[in-house]
Amino acid sequence: MLLNEFLEQSAELYPNKVALICHDKRLTFIEIENAANSFGNALIQEGFQRQDRAIVYLDNSIESVVSIFGILKAGGIFVMISPQVKARKLEYILADCQARVLITDARHLVQVSEVVSNSPSLGQIIVTDYERAGTINELITSPRLLSYRTMMERCSPARTTPCCIDIDLASLIYTSGSSGTPKGVMLTHHNMVSAANSIIQYLENNNDDIIIDTLPLSFDYGLYQVLMAFKFGGTVVLEKGFVYPEQIIDIVVKEKVTGWPMVPTTAAILLRLNNLDRHDFSSLRYITSTGQVLPPKHIARLMEVFPRVKIYSMYGLTECKRVSYLPPEELEKRPSSVGKAMPNTEAYIVDGKCEEITEAGKPGELVVRGANVMKGYWNLPEETAKALRPGPYPGEKVLYTGDLFKKDEEGYLYFLARKDDIIKTAGHMVSPKEVENILCEREDVIEAAVVGVEDEILGQAIKAFVHLAETSEATERDIIRFCYEHLEDFAVPKYVNFCQSLPRTDTGKVQKLELR
């Protein structure tokens, strides 16, 4: 199956059903299908060929959704880039993937104009609101600027004959670059279809589901909300972000949302609001969380606020989309676990010799087997070889995640840290996540991040960055005393810094390199 067939099949089954609600506009499946067909045909007319790359440099919008499926229908590879990405990184990605087309809006043309001269592969820049571009057009003489609407109007909404097979690439998803140069994760149609099918299965999605999506489509967690809903015939309420929480809550209530994907940051902001119980969340069926492990304190509060809602704590990474989920009925028993491998996926832990660890509680690197595992990193054969290594069966490659895990006696997984995040202090190995969880158990701690810093005596000292509630009067000594009460002495932070917020990527992950 091809990824674009998600939309095509739902357009045949539910042509007049609302598929997308965005900026007060409501589009049916057949309207999106026709628009995507027109856009795909327009790309082909402009010389776009099978497996060419097209960058979508837009906020969450109708145009971004139509562009994804139009690119797929033309046989291309879509590359979602957050419009928050600055010129230097955009220039790198354009050059790295040799993009043929870039789709953006007038607001971001100035930034685009700074980099296109160093992007010889780029043939067309398609502007969704071309009429607003004005004199900005003069800044770009090559490549050609085209009007998104004009292209659509001149092309037929007839579906093109599929030119791809499922082992062809569907998308390049660039990692956030928080630990270095961005890497393009190569995902085939088969990879993405397999991941979507597995997630839909354990979430028990059906065509009555209405999903609120405040996550950027450049983040695979946000992207898959659209892909999956179009697969099972549901509806997506697409928003630009979670900047105004009360407004999002009103939308959840008004649209009778059944599924709410969150990152831990979203949950933390939501749970700080007063009078959450005055809202009617009776339509809400489930909440999901991934990106980072939810602190147990947040889980307990979510269960209190949403007592009839299934809460899924999950773990995944861009290289395979999703690995595991914790069944909601296990949440109270083991709140810090990210569960077991999702359907059609296997996950196990290995030691330094790449041998499987069967002993409960012993840490090691998590390895993933499954059809959802990426094809590799674009133009990075050495990095690919490090991540994709021979598996237990002849001829296969499995994904070495670079994440340290342990499992309990019943086989449930627990995230410890990135391998390169482990703090080595005075001969001990300390998981930052363990310390962060303890810090977040304090009622006055909103969020915390822990890193290792160089220390002449200890090798590395533990440094905590703590965001306190406005009413808190806690001191550094109070925080350290609290940690001594709950952690081994060697795991207690030597330094505590108070801050108003933690630096994050546009996908919500804490940028620990900045903290260091």
TORLUMVEX-272639 format. One record per residue (C-alpha): residue in one letter; x, y, z. Coordinates in steps of 0.5 Angstrom, whole numbers, padded with zeros to 4 digits, always signed. Layout:
// TORLUMVEX-272639
AXYZ
...
//
This chain:
// TORLUMVEX-272639
M+0000+0000+0000
L+0002+0007-0001
L+0002+0013+0004
N-0003+0017-0001
E-0008+0011-0001
F-0010+0013+0006
L-0013+0019+0003
E-0015+0016-0004
Q-0019+0010+0000
S-0023+0015+0005
A-0025+0020-0001
E-0028+0014-0004
L-0031+0011+0003
Y-0033+0018+0006
P-0033+0023+0000
N-0037+0028+0004
K-0035+0027+0011
V-0031+0033+0014
A-0023+0031+0014
L-0020+0037+0016
I-0022+0043+0020
C-0017+0049+0020
H-0017+0056+0021
D-0025+0056+0021
K-0025+0052+0014
R-0028+0045+0014
L-0026+0041+0008
T-0029+0034+0006
F-0024+0028+0004
I-0026+0029-0003
E-0025+0036-0003
I-0018+0035-0001
E-0017+0029-0005
N-0019+0033-0011
A-0014+0039-0009
A-0008+0034-0008
N-0009+0031-0015
S-0009+0038-0018
F-0003+0040-0014
G+0000+0033-0016
N-0001+0034-0023
A+0001+0041-0023
L+0008+0039-0020
I+0009+0034-0026
Q+0007+0039-0031
E+0013+0043-0028
G+0018+0037-0029
F+0017+0034-0022
Q+0020+0027-0023
R+0019+0020-0019
Q+0023+0021-0012
D+0025+0028-0013
R+0025+0032-0006
A+0020+0037-0005
I+0020+0042+0002
V+0014+0044+0005
Y+0016+0050+0009
L+0010+0052+0012
D+0006+0053+0019
N+0000+0048+0020
S-0005+0049+0014
I-0009+0047+0009
E-0004+0048+0004
S+0001+0044+0008
V-0004+0038+0008
V-0005+0038+0001
S+0002+0039-0001
I+0004+0033+0003
F-0001+0029-0001
G+0000+0032-0008
I+0008+0031-0007
L+0006+0024-0006
K+0001+0023-0012
A+0007+0026-0016
G+0011+0020-0014
G+0016+0025-0010
I+0019+0025-0003
F+0016+0030+0002
V+0021+0034+0007
M+0017+0038+0012
I+0021+0044+0015
S+0018+0048+0021
P+0018+0055+0019
Q+0022+0057+0025
V+0028+0054+0022
K+0033+0059+0020
A+0036+0061+0014
R+0043+0057+0015
K+0039+0051+0017
L+0034+0051+0011
E+0040+0052+0007
Y+0044+0046+0009
I+0037+0042+0008
L+0036+0044+0001
A+0043+0043-0001
D+0043+0036+0003
C+0037+0033+0000
Q+0038+0037-0007
A+0031+0039-0007
R+0027+0041-0013
V+0021+0045-0011
L+0020+0049-0004
I+0013+0051-0002
T+0012+0057+0003
D+0008+0063+0004
A+0010+0070+0003
R+0012+0071+0010
H+0018+0067+0009
L+0020+0069+0003
V+0025+0074+0005
Q+0029+0068+0009
V+0028+0064+0003
S+0031+0069-0001
E+0038+0069+0003
V+0039+0062+0001
V+0037+0060-0006
S+0043+0063-0009
N+0047+0057-0006
S+0041+0052-0008
P+0043+0050-0015
S+0038+0044-0015
L+0032+0048-0013
G+0028+0049-0020
Q+0021+0052-0017
I+0019+0056-0011
I+0011+0055-0010
V+0008+0061-0006
T+0001+0059-0003
D-0001+0067-0002
Y+0003+0069-0008
E-0001+0076-0009
R+0002+0078-0002
A+0009+0077-0004
G+0009+0084-0007
T+0016+0087-0008
I+0019+0081-0005
N+0019+0077-0011
E+0024+0082-0014
L+0029+0079-0009
I+0029+0072-0012
T+0031+0072-0020
S+0032+0064-0020
P+0029+0059-0019
R+0022+0061-0021
L+0017+0063-0017
L+0010+0060-0018
S+0003+0062-0015
Y+0000+0056-0011
R-0007+0057-0013
T-0006+0059-0021
M-0002+0052-0021
M-0008+0049-0018
E-0013+0052-0022
R-0010+0050-0029
C-0009+0043-0027
S-0014+0037-0027
P-0017+0034-0021
A-0016+0027-0024
R-0012+0022-0020
T-0006+0020-0023
T-0003+0013-0025
P+0001+0011-0019
C+0008+0011-0021
C+0011+0009-0014
I+0012+0002-0010
D+0012+0001-0003
I+0020+0001-0002
D+0020+0008-0005
L+0022+0013+0000
A+0016+0017+0002
S+0019+0022+0006
L+0025+0025+0009
I+0025+0027+0016
Y+0030+0031+0019
T+0032+0031+0026
S+0032+0037+0030
G+0040+0038+0030
S+0040+0039+0038
S+0046+0034+0038
G+0050+0036+0031
T+0048+0037+0024
P+0041+0035+0022
K+0040+0028+0019
G+0035+0026+0014
V+0031+0020+0016
M+0029+0016+0010
L+0022+0013+0011
T+0019+0009+0005
H+0012+0008+0004
H+0012+0001+0007
N+0016+0004+0013
M+0010+0010+0014
V+0004+0005+0013
S+0007+0000+0018
A+0008+0005+0023
A+0001+0008+0022
N-0003+0001+0022
S+0001-0001+0029
I-0001+0006+0032
I-0008+0006+0030
Q-0009-0002+0032
Y-0007+0000+0039
L-0011+0006+0040
E-0017+0003+0037
N-0018+0009+0032
N-0025+0009+0028
N-0028+0013+0023
D-0032+0017+0029
D-0025+0019+0032
I-0024+0027+0032
I-0017+0029+0033
I-0014+0035+0036
D-0007+0037+0033
T-0003+0042+0036
L+0004+0039+0034
P+0008+0042+0028
L+0007+0037+0022
S+0015+0038+0021
F+0015+0034+0028
D+0013+0026+0026
Y+0008+0026+0032
G+0004+0032+0029
L+0005+0029+0022
Y+0002+0022+0024
Q-0004+0025+0027
V-0006+0027+0020
L-0004+0021+0016
M-0007+0016+0021
A-0014+0020+0021
F-0014+0020+0013
K-0013+0012+0014
F-0018+0011+0018
G-0023+0016+0016
G-0023+0021+0022
T-0023+0028+0023
V-0017+0032+0024
V-0017+0039+0028
L-0011+0042+0026
E-0008+0048+0030
K-0002+0052+0029
G+0000+0051+0036
F-0001+0051+0044
V+0000+0058+0045
Y-0007+0060+0048
P-0009+0054+0052
E-0016+0056+0054
Q-0017+0057+0046
I-0015+0050+0045
I-0019+0047+0050
D-0025+0051+0048
I-0024+0048+0041
V-0024+0041+0044
V-0030+0042+0047
K-0034+0045+0041
E-0031+0040+0036
K-0033+0034+0041
V-0025+0032+0040
T-0024+0024+0042
G-0016+0024+0041
W-0011+0029+0044
P-0004+0028+0043
M+0001+0032+0047
V+0008+0032+0049
P+0010+0033+0056
T+0011+0041+0056
T+0003+0041+0053
A+0001+0037+0059
A+0005+0041+0064
I+0002+0048+0061
L-0005+0045+0061
L-0005+0042+0068
R-0003+0049+0071
L-0009+0052+0069
N-0015+0053+0074
N-0022+0050+0074
L-0020+0045+0068
D-0026+0041+0071
R-0031+0046+0069
H-0030+0044+0062
D-0034+0038+0059
F-0029+0033+0056
S-0034+0028+0056
S-0033+0026+0048
L-0025+0025+0050
R-0023+0018+0049
Y-0016+0018+0050
I-0010+0022+0051
T-0003+0020+0048
S+0004+0023+0050
T+0011+0022+0047
G+0017+0026+0046
Q+0020+0025+0053
V+0017+0021+0058
L+0012+0024+0062
P+0013+0025+0070
P+0009+0021+0074
K+0007+0027+0078
H+0004+0029+0071
I+0001+0022+0070
A-0003+0022+0077
R-0006+0029+0075
L-0008+0027+0068
M-0012+0021+0071
E-0015+0026+0076
V-0017+0031+0071
F-0019+0026+0066
P-0022+0020+0070
R-0025+0017+0064
V-0020+0018+0059
K-0015+0013+0057
I-0008+0016+0057
Y-0003+0012+0053
S+0005+0014+0055
M+0009+0012+0049
Y+0016+0012+0047
G+0019+0013+0040
L+0024+0016+0035
T+0024+0019+0028
E+0028+0013+0026
C+0022+0008+0027
K+0016+0013+0029
R+0014+0009+0035
V+0017+0003+0039
S+0012+0002+0045
Y+0006+0004+0049
L+0004+0003+0056
P-0003+0000+0056
P-0008+0005+0060
E-0010+0000+0065
E-0002-0001+0067
L-0001+0006+0068
E-0003+0007+0075
K+0001+0001+0077
R+0008+0003+0073
P+0007+0010+0071
S+0014+0011+0069
S+0014+0005+0064
V+0013+0006+0057
G+0010-0001+0056
K+0012-0006+0051
A+0013-0006+0044
M+0007-0004+0039
P+0004-0009+0034
N+0008-0012+0029
T+0015-0009+0033
E+0020-0012+0037
A+0024-0009+0042
Y+0030-0012+0046
I+0036-0009+0050
V+0043-0011+0049
D+0049-0010+0053
G+0056-0007+0050
K+0057-0014+0046
C+0051-0013+0043
E+0048-0019+0047
E+0041-0019+0049
I+0040-0018+0056
T+0034-0022+0060
E+0036-0020+0067
A+0031-0015+0070
G+0033-0008+0072
K+0040-0009+0068
P+0041-0003+0063
G+0043-0003+0056
E+0041+0000+0049
L+0035-0001+0046
V+0034-0005+0039
V+0028-0005+0035
R+0026-0010+0030
G+0020-0008+0025
A+0017-0006+0018
N+0017+0001+0021
V+0025+0002+0022
M+0028+0007+0017
K+0032+0005+0011
G+0038+0010+0013
Y+0040+0017+0014
W+0040+0021+0007
N+0048+0021+0005
L+0050+0019+0011
P+0053+0012+0010
E+0057+0011+0016
E+0052+0014+0021
T+0047+0009+0018
A+0052+0003+0019
K+0052+0005+0026
A+0045+0005+0027
L+0043+0000+0023
R+0046-0007+0024
P+0046-0014+0023
G+0040-0017+0027
P+0039-0024+0030
Y+0036-0027+0023
P+0040-0028+0017
G+0040-0022+0012
E+0036-0017+0017
K+0038-0010+0020
V+0036-0008+0026
L+0036-0001+0029
Y+0040+0001+0035
T+0037+0007+0038
G+0042+0010+0042
D+0038+0010+0048
L+0039+0006+0055
F+0033+0002+0058
K+0032-0003+0063
K+0026-0008+0064
D+0022-0010+0070
E+0020-0018+0071
E+0014-0017+0067
G+0018-0015+0061
Y+0016-0007+0061
L+0021-0002+0059
Y+0023+0004+0062
F+0027+0009+0059
L+0034+0011+0063
A+0037+0016+0058
R+0041+0017+0051
K+0047+0014+0052
D+0051+0020+0051
D+0047+0023+0057
I+0049+0019+0062
I+0053+0023+0067
K+0059+0019+0070
T+0060+0022+0077
A+0065+0020+0082
G+0065+0013+0079
H+0058+0012+0079
M+0053+0012+0073
V+0047+0017+0074
S+0041+0017+0069
P+0039+0025+0068
K+0031+0022+0068
E+0031+0019+0075
V+0034+0026+0078
E+0029+0030+0074
N+0023+0025+0076
I+0025+0026+0083
L+0025+0034+0082
C+0018+0034+0079
E+0015+0030+0085
R+0016+0037+0089
E+0009+0041+0088
D+0012+0047+0087
V+0017+0044+0081
I+0013+0045+0074
E+0019+0042+0070
A+0026+0040+0071
A+0032+0038+0067
V+0039+0035+0069
V+0046+0035+0065
G+0053+0033+0067
V+0058+0039+0067
E+0066+0038+0068
D+0068+0038+0075
E+0076+0037+0077
I+0074+0032+0083
L+0068+0028+0080
G+0069+0028+0073
Q+0062+0030+0072
A+0058+0034+0077
I+0050+0034+0076
K+0047+0041+0075
A+0039+0042+0075
F+0035+0047+0072
V+0029+0048+0075
H+0023+0052+0073
L+0019+0053+0080
A+0012+0056+0080
E+0011+0063+0082
T+0008+0062+0089
S+0014+0058+0091
E+0020+0061+0096
A+0024+0055+0095
T+0032+0056+0095
E+0037+0052+0092
R+0038+0049+0099
D+0031+0046+0099
I+0032+0043+0093
I+0038+0039+0094
R+0035+0037+0101
F+0029+0034+0098
C+0034+0031+0093
Y+0038+0028+0099
E+0031+0025+0102
H+0030+0021+0095
L+0036+0020+0092
E+0043+0016+0093
D+0048+0021+0095
F+0052+0021+0089
A+0046+0023+0085
V+0044+0029+0088
P+0045+0035+0084
K+0051+0039+0086
Y+0049+0045+0083
V+0041+0048+0082
N+0040+0054+0077
F+0033+0057+0077
C+0030+0059+0071
Q+0023+0061+0068
S+0023+0056+0062
L+0027+0051+0059
P+0030+0052+0052
R+0027+0047+0047
T+0027+0045+0040
D+0020+0046+0036
T+0018+0039+0037
G+0018+0041+0045
K+0025+0037+0047
V+0029+0040+0052
Q+0036+0043+0048
K+0041+0040+0054
L+0047+0042+0049
E+0044+0050+0051
L+0044+0048+0058
R+0051+0045+0058
//
